[in-house]
Amino acid sequence: MTQSVVVQVGQCGNQVGCRFWDLALREHAHVNKRGLYDEALSSFFRNAVLIDMEEGVVHGILQGPLREVFDSAQLLTDVSGSGNNWAVGNLTYGSAYRDSIVNKLRKAAEHCDCLQCFFLIHSMGGGTGSGLGTRVLSLLEEEFPDVCRIVTAMYPSAEDDVITSPYNSVLAMRELTEHADCVLPVENQSLVDIVNKISLMSHDAKPGCVLKKESTVTSGQGGVSPTERPFDAMNNIVANLLLNITSSSRFDGSLNMDLNEIANNLVPFPRLHYLVPSLTPLYTLADVNIPTRRLDQMFSDAFSKEHQLIRADPKHSLYLACALMVRGNVQVSDLRRNIERLRPSLPFVSWNQEGWKTGLCSVPPVGHAHSLLALANNTCVKPTFMELRDRFTKLYKKKAHLHHYLHVDGMEQSAFSEALSSLSALIEEYHHLDATKARLIPDAPRLSIAR
């Protein structure tokens, strides 16, 4: 069985990772009908690396139910944090802890009999997540150039309370564009909207409807941890993304997907590797005890804007490729039938009309009959990047807070302009593809983009 290494960096990365491990333990206990721990999951735990420049979250993990499964050799912490400064995380801590990080990554890789990919989880707005997280990404490329690197990146909302988050995010974007094989962007605002809608549905439910406490989709309850903490509901959505994408490595399935195939099949241009994730069920089966929707509805929901983990409507933008990763009692014929049903309504680029990748794991999430994770290489990510660029530009024009970065050894102001140019070039590449859709060119030429 193939194995992966999960690397979680910063406060947000470790909080999301904690929810993933918490729910994965419960999932395997439910399937095995015995104990919380089995050999398949044991290999995942041994392959984890937890990094944060503040002690709180990682030490909190060691105080909870997960203390039995993590070894202190897998952890790397400091006490002062990065001060919401990309340069401190990337340059200061990245240089100071380089050898320690590489050693932990190597040890985790050595535990794998067949290393399939690295999963990196971090935020874009904070200093450790954006700075040290992307430094870890570049180290992965240096040390393991042939192993796929899949990043789950949490993007800040416009109302983020970190004033320097636009700087951190754009500086991190350049690293993600250059060093990742695939990036799964998740917007905090989209998670907030989903959680609020589910909360509203639960309060407006018909008499007799109750919260499904066993749900693992959004409730902070239902895992091994007995208490619900701030942001657990949001983090659970991202944790379920990871549960779905790793299910083929943790359970048997008739059509299990090799994770390397995601990059190979969904990324026609090296820089355009941002895959928009959507999850279903979210509203209909999450916490509100209402009748299960038809299987076909689940596939339709995966392409609706309400189920995207960024604020976007992919059906009104151009698809380059799409992956459907299904769990539960679903037949291959159901997959094919729904693809054929949906295909006419989804605008695919003319030279990749057959750009679908499918995976099928027979084990459903706890509390659900089936679930679906869709990963769309779609130009609908462009508005998210444009909004981020606008927020960056407003700060950068005033040179606001630049001195905090330029006081860090090795940080030059040119890094800001280069990061902005990289992001603008990325937006332009998506714009070029959108323009071919708008002009209805039947055989648009492929972009010539050098890695």
Secondary structure, 3 states (H helix, E strand, C coil): CCEEEEEEEHHHHHHHHHHHHHHHHHHHHHHHCCCCCCHHHHHHHHCEEEEECCCHHHHHHHHCHHHHCCCHHHEEECCCCCCCCHHHHHHHHHHHCHHHHHHHHHHHHHCCCCEEEEEEEEECCCHHHHHHHHHHHHHHHHHCCCCEEEEEEEECCCCCCCCCHHHHHHHHHHHHHHHCCEEEEEEHHHHHHHHHHHHHHHHCCCCCCCECCCCCCCCCCCCCCCCCCCCHHHHHHHHHHHHHHHHHHHCCCCECCCCHHHHHHHCCCCCCCECEEEEECCCCCCCECCCCCCHHHHHHHCCCHHHECCCCCHHHCCEEEEEEEEEECCCHHHHHHHHHHHHHHCCECHHHCCCEEEEEECCCCCCCCEEEEEEEEEHHHHHHHHHHHHHHHHHHHCCCCHHHHHCCCCCCCHHHHHHHHHHHHHHHHHHHHHHHHHCCCCCCCCCCCCC
